[in-house]
Amino acid sequence: MASFEKHARDPNVYLHIVKQAIPIRVRDCPKSKSKSRVSYADKGLFAAKAIEAYQEVFRESKPMVKVVHEDVIEATCDNCFVSVYSTLNLKTARFNSDIHNKAPELSPCPKCKCVWYCSVKCEQEALASHHKFECGPDLGKKLREVAHPAQRALIRFLLRYQGGKISKRLIGTFLGAYTLSMELAVENCNDQVKAEAETAKRLAGSDMASQDVLRLYLRLMMAMKPVYTAPQDSWETKKGGVLHFYSSFINHSCDPNMTMFCEGQKIRYRSLRKIDAKEELTIAYVSVDWDVRARRDILMREYTFLCKCK
């Protein structure tokens, strides 16, 4: 991370980008009192004052990067995540089964035909945000061959960085806040993860140092939040992933005090119980209905950390 370390800032300087119902702060995790169960989390998101049960805490609407899962890429808008499979149309706030509300009709990008959009507006927004850096028959097809959503997100992240959409300061802050986590994750990651990071670097044509790319990939794997086709969908039906800056500081717990709601690329968080001032804010990265072994297995495989919950 040497090339970005000097650009790192206090993560709290970006709080103006989120809508806070309750003041939140990024702080060091006190190991003896940490509520999270990430085995080597050194930062977390904390409540700046007491929060009542079932209250909105904060929301984020503009992700640093977003991707649609390959298995539904022709049925999900690459910009807003509206899906033909969803039982709820997030744009109209009506059920798609309603006779007065048809499921959205999607069209492929007219140039590369590798991503789909629900409207001209979404196509234009995606082009301005990220797609202009990847639109083309060669790179577009190669991106579709990349199976892991986090790897595809890494490629898009690198392209946005090269295109001036993501600054060195933001990357330095994003990576620098988890120095201990990154050191341990890099030390313990397997050859397949390293190969995936190198493949992403090559496909993006990035001149970023390989070590920085690997750290960024591991951080993306830990921090990306899943997007579902509708609020009531199950954990197995996620249709994409988004990376929001402050959401990336929320650690996992199998006994969380917040829950997450997806509204396309937007994410909202609400409290599940009363939360004390200065208490760490946590969510469950996986279903808490699964047994301990299943949770630990998926968290290690998908998020690269060992859950310490009992």
C-alpha positions as CSV (number, residue, x, y, z in Angstrom):
1,M,0.0,0.0,0.0
2,A,3.0,2.2,0.0
3,S,1.9,4.1,-3.1
4,F,-1.4,5.1,-1.5
5,E,-0.4,5.4,2.2
6,K,0.6,9.0,2.0
7,H,-2.8,10.0,0.6
8,A,-4.9,8.4,3.4
9,R,-7.1,10.7,5.5
10,D,-9.4,10.3,8.5
11,P,-12.4,8.3,7.2
12,N,-14.8,10.7,9.0
13,V,-14.0,13.5,6.6
14,Y,-16.3,12.0,4.0
15,L,-19.4,11.9,6.3
16,H,-21.1,14.6,4.2
17,I,-21.7,12.1,1.5
18,V,-24.2,10.0,3.6
19,K,-27.6,10.9,4.9
20,Q,-27.4,10.4,8.7
21,A,-30.5,10.0,10.8
22,I,-28.1,9.3,13.7
23,P,-24.5,10.6,13.9
24,I,-22.0,7.9,13.0
25,R,-18.2,7.7,13.3
26,V,-15.5,5.4,12.1
27,R,-13.3,4.4,15.1
28,D,-10.7,1.9,16.2
29,C,-12.2,-1.3,17.4
30,P,-11.3,-1.9,21.1
31,K,-10.4,-5.5,21.1
32,S,-11.7,-6.2,24.6
33,K,-15.1,-4.6,24.0
34,S,-15.7,-5.0,20.3
35,K,-19.2,-6.2,19.3
36,S,-18.1,-7.4,15.9
37,R,-16.8,-10.9,15.2
38,V,-14.4,-10.2,12.4
39,S,-11.3,-12.0,13.6
40,Y,-8.9,-9.1,12.7
41,A,-11.0,-6.0,12.3
42,D,-9.1,-2.9,13.4
43,K,-11.8,-0.3,12.4
44,G,-15.5,-0.2,12.8
45,L,-18.5,2.1,12.5
46,F,-19.9,3.4,15.8
47,A,-23.0,5.3,17.0
48,A,-22.2,8.8,18.2
49,K,-25.3,8.9,20.3
50,A,-27.9,6.4,21.6
51,I,-30.3,4.9,19.1
52,E,-33.8,3.7,19.8
53,A,-35.0,0.3,18.4
54,Y,-36.3,0.1,14.8
55,Q,-34.9,3.5,13.9
56,E,-33.2,4.5,10.7
57,V,-29.5,5.0,11.3
58,F,-28.1,6.1,7.9
59,R,-28.3,5.5,4.2
60,E,-25.9,5.7,1.3
61,S,-26.9,6.2,-2.3
62,K,-23.8,6.6,-4.5
63,P,-21.5,3.5,-4.4
64,M,-17.8,3.6,-5.3
65,V,-18.4,0.6,-7.5
66,K,-21.4,-1.7,-8.4
67,V,-21.8,-4.9,-10.4
68,V,-24.6,-7.1,-11.6
69,H,-24.2,-10.8,-11.1
70,E,-23.4,-12.7,-14.3
71,D,-26.3,-15.1,-14.0
72,V,-28.9,-12.2,-14.2
73,I,-27.0,-9.7,-16.3
74,E,-29.5,-9.7,-19.1
75,A,-32.4,-9.3,-16.7
76,T,-31.0,-6.6,-14.4
77,C,-30.3,-3.0,-15.1
78,D,-26.5,-2.3,-14.8
79,N,-27.2,1.1,-13.3
80,C,-30.2,1.0,-11.0
81,F,-30.5,-2.8,-10.4
82,V,-34.2,-3.0,-11.4
83,S,-34.8,-6.6,-12.4
84,V,-37.4,-8.4,-14.4
85,Y,-37.3,-11.1,-11.7
86,S,-38.1,-8.8,-8.8
87,T,-41.6,-9.0,-7.3
88,L,-41.3,-5.3,-6.6
89,N,-40.4,-2.5,-9.1
90,L,-38.3,-0.1,-7.0
91,K,-38.9,2.7,-9.5
92,T,-42.6,2.7,-9.3
93,A,-42.9,1.2,-5.8
94,R,-45.5,-1.2,-7.1
95,F,-45.6,-5.0,-7.5
96,N,-44.8,-6.3,-10.9
97,S,-47.7,-8.6,-10.7
98,D,-50.0,-5.6,-10.6
99,I,-52.1,-5.4,-13.8
100,H,-51.4,-1.7,-13.9
101,N,-47.6,-2.1,-13.6
102,K,-45.6,-4.2,-16.1
103,A,-42.2,-5.6,-15.3
104,P,-39.4,-3.4,-16.7
105,E,-38.2,-4.0,-20.3
106,L,-34.4,-4.1,-20.6
107,S,-32.3,-3.3,-23.6
108,P,-28.6,-4.1,-24.2
109,C,-25.9,-1.4,-24.6
110,P,-26.1,-0.5,-28.3
111,K,-22.3,-0.6,-28.6
112,C,-21.0,-3.6,-26.7
113,K,-24.3,-5.5,-26.0
114,C,-22.7,-6.8,-22.8
115,V,-24.8,-4.9,-20.2
116,W,-28.5,-4.1,-20.0
117,Y,-30.4,-1.0,-19.1
118,C,-34.0,-0.2,-18.2
119,S,-34.0,3.3,-19.7
120,V,-32.0,5.8,-21.7
121,K,-31.5,7.7,-18.5
122,C,-29.8,4.7,-16.8
123,E,-27.7,4.1,-19.9
124,Q,-26.4,7.7,-19.8
125,E,-25.8,7.6,-16.1
126,A,-23.8,4.3,-16.3
127,L,-21.8,5.7,-19.3
128,A,-20.8,8.7,-17.3
129,S,-20.1,6.7,-14.1
130,H,-18.2,3.6,-15.4
131,H,-19.4,2.0,-18.6
132,K,-17.5,4.3,-20.9
133,F,-14.2,2.9,-19.6
134,E,-15.3,-0.7,-20.4
135,C,-17.6,-0.4,-23.4
136,G,-16.2,-2.4,-26.3
137,P,-16.7,-5.9,-27.7
138,D,-13.4,-7.2,-26.4
139,L,-13.2,-6.0,-22.8
140,G,-17.0,-6.3,-22.4
141,K,-16.9,-10.0,-23.4
142,K,-13.9,-10.6,-21.2
143,L,-15.7,-9.0,-18.2
144,R,-18.6,-11.4,-18.7
145,E,-16.2,-14.3,-18.5
146,V,-15.1,-13.2,-15.0
147,A,-17.3,-15.3,-12.6
148,H,-16.6,-13.8,-9.2
149,P,-18.6,-10.6,-8.6
150,A,-15.8,-9.1,-6.5
151,Q,-13.3,-9.7,-9.2
152,R,-15.5,-8.0,-11.8
153,A,-16.0,-5.1,-9.3
154,L,-12.2,-4.9,-8.9
155,I,-11.8,-4.5,-12.7
156,R,-14.5,-1.8,-12.7
157,F,-12.9,-0.1,-9.7
158,L,-9.5,0.0,-11.4
159,L,-11.0,1.4,-14.6
160,R,-12.8,4.1,-12.7
161,Y,-9.6,5.0,-10.9
162,Q,-7.7,5.2,-14.2
163,G,-10.5,7.3,-15.6
164,G,-10.3,9.8,-12.7
165,K,-13.6,8.8,-11.0
166,I,-11.8,7.6,-7.9
167,S,-9.0,9.5,-6.2
168,K,-5.8,8.3,-4.7
169,R,-6.9,9.9,-1.5
170,L,-10.1,7.9,-1.4
171,I,-8.2,4.6,-2.1
172,G,-5.6,5.5,0.5
173,T,-8.3,6.1,3.1
174,F,-10.2,3.0,2.1
175,L,-7.2,0.7,2.4
176,G,-5.3,2.5,5.2
177,A,-8.1,2.2,7.7
178,Y,-7.6,-1.6,7.7
179,T,-3.8,-1.9,7.8
180,L,-3.7,-4.9,10.2
181,S,-6.6,-6.6,8.4
182,M,-4.9,-6.3,5.1
183,E,-1.5,-7.5,6.3
184,L,-3.1,-10.7,7.8
185,A,-5.4,-11.2,4.8
186,V,-2.5,-10.9,2.3
187,E,-0.5,-13.3,4.4
188,N,-3.2,-15.9,4.5
189,C,-4.8,-15.6,1.1
190,N,-4.4,-18.5,-1.3
191,D,-2.9,-18.6,-4.8
192,Q,-6.3,-18.5,-6.5
193,V,-7.1,-15.1,-5.0
194,K,-3.7,-13.8,-6.0
195,A,-4.2,-15.1,-9.5
196,E,-7.7,-13.5,-9.7
197,A,-6.2,-10.1,-8.6
198,E,-3.5,-10.3,-11.3
199,T,-6.1,-11.2,-14.0
200,A,-8.2,-8.2,-13.0
201,K,-5.1,-6.0,-13.2
202,R,-4.3,-7.3,-16.7
203,L,-7.8,-7.0,-18.0
204,A,-8.1,-3.4,-16.7
205,G,-4.7,-2.5,-18.2
206,S,-3.8,-1.1,-14.8
207,D,-0.3,0.1,-13.9
208,M,-1.2,-0.1,-10.1
209,A,1.3,-2.1,-8.1
210,S,0.3,-5.8,-7.9
211,Q,0.5,-5.7,-4.0
212,D,-2.0,-2.7,-4.0
213,V,-4.3,-4.5,-6.4
214,L,-4.3,-7.6,-4.2
215,R,-5.0,-5.5,-1.1
216,L,-7.8,-3.7,-2.9
217,Y,-9.3,-7.0,-4.0
218,L,-9.3,-8.5,-0.5
219,R,-10.9,-5.3,0.8
220,L,-13.6,-5.5,-1.8
221,M,-14.3,-9.1,-0.9
222,M,-14.8,-8.1,2.7
223,A,-16.7,-4.9,2.1
224,M,-19.1,-5.3,-0.8
225,K,-22.7,-5.6,0.1
226,P,-25.2,-7.9,-1.8
227,V,-28.2,-6.5,-3.7
228,Y,-31.3,-8.6,-3.8
229,T,-34.2,-8.6,-6.3
230,A,-36.7,-7.4,-3.7
231,P,-36.7,-6.8,0.1
232,Q,-38.3,-10.1,0.9
233,D,-36.0,-12.2,-1.2
234,S,-33.7,-14.8,0.4
235,W,-30.0,-14.8,1.0
236,E,-29.6,-17.1,-2.0
237,T,-31.1,-14.7,-4.5
238,K,-28.7,-11.8,-4.6
239,K,-28.4,-10.2,-8.0
240,G,-25.4,-7.9,-7.6
241,G,-23.1,-6.1,-5.3
242,V,-22.3,-2.5,-4.3
243,L,-19.4,-1.0,-2.5
244,H,-20.3,2.1,-0.4
245,F,-17.6,3.9,1.5
246,Y,-19.1,4.0,5.0
247,S,-21.0,0.6,4.6
248,S,-17.5,-0.9,4.1
249,F,-16.6,-0.1,7.7
250,I,-19.6,-2.1,9.1
251,N,-18.3,-5.3,10.6
252,H,-20.1,-8.7,10.9
253,S,-21.8,-10.1,13.9
254,C,-24.0,-13.2,14.2
255,D,-25.9,-11.1,16.8
256,P,-26.2,-7.8,14.9
257,N,-27.8,-4.6,16.1
258,M,-28.7,-3.3,12.6
259,T,-30.3,-4.7,9.5
260,M,-29.7,-3.6,5.9
261,F,-32.3,-2.8,3.2
262,C,-31.4,-2.7,-0.5
263,E,-33.2,-0.2,-2.8
264,G,-31.4,-0.8,-6.0
265,Q,-27.9,0.6,-5.6
266,K,-29.0,2.5,-2.4
267,I,-28.6,0.9,1.0
268,R,-30.5,1.8,4.2
269,Y,-29.7,0.7,7.8
270,R,-32.1,0.4,10.7
271,S,-31.6,-0.6,14.3
272,L,-32.8,-4.0,15.5
273,R,-32.7,-3.0,19.1
274,K,-31.7,-0.1,21.4
275,I,-28.1,0.8,20.7
276,D,-26.0,2.6,23.3
277,A,-23.9,5.7,22.4
278,K,-20.3,4.7,21.3
279,E,-21.5,1.1,20.6
280,E,-20.2,-0.5,17.5
281,L,-22.8,-0.9,14.7
282,T,-22.9,-4.4,13.1
283,I,-24.9,-6.4,10.6
284,A,-25.0,-10.1,9.7
285,Y,-23.1,-10.7,6.5
286,V,-24.9,-14.1,6.1
287,S,-28.2,-15.5,7.4
288,V,-28.1,-16.0,11.2
289,D,-30.5,-18.9,10.7
290,W,-27.6,-21.0,9.4
291,D,-25.6,-23.1,11.8
292,V,-22.2,-21.9,13.0
293,R,-20.2,-24.2,10.7
294,A,-22.2,-23.0,7.6
295,R,-21.7,-19.4,8.6
296,R,-18.0,-19.7,9.2
297,D,-17.5,-21.6,5.9
298,I,-19.3,-19.0,3.8
299,L,-17.7,-16.0,5.6
300,M,-14.2,-17.5,5.1
301,R,-14.9,-18.4,1.5
302,E,-16.7,-15.1,0.4
303,Y,-15.3,-12.6,2.9
304,T,-11.9,-14.0,3.8
305,F,-12.2,-13.9,7.6
306,L,-12.9,-16.3,10.4
307,C,-16.1,-15.6,12.4
308,K,-15.6,-15.8,16.1
309,C,-19.3,-16.2,17.1
310,K,-20.3,-19.1,19.1
